[in-house]
């Protein structure tokens, strides 16, 4: 389950970075990424795919360690690096709807 509460200070500020190239921008995508829309769409789709796969892959590691299908709930190690990576992966995954919104809007503007 993804927790949408703001837990770190950076989550309270709007990003001024292009999600594709990390360049500085005030719009959802920088000018260079808007011009190279094919490459940008591919980059963002790959990023979304990776964000969607990572939590599942990490949960499989938890299952093998805890011997439980409810792996995250049965983890007894609060300093587990896999559990921490899973937490970060879920934060990344929470950004996927925003990237999909950018992709949808950019594609509509092109056609």
Protein Blocks (a to p, Z undefined) as FASTA:
>chain_A
ZZfbdfbfklmpccfbdfklopacfbfbdfklmmmmmlmmmmmmmmmmmmmmmmmmmmmm
mmmmnopaklmlmpcbfkbfklmmmmmmmmmmmmmmmmmmmmmmmmmmmZZ
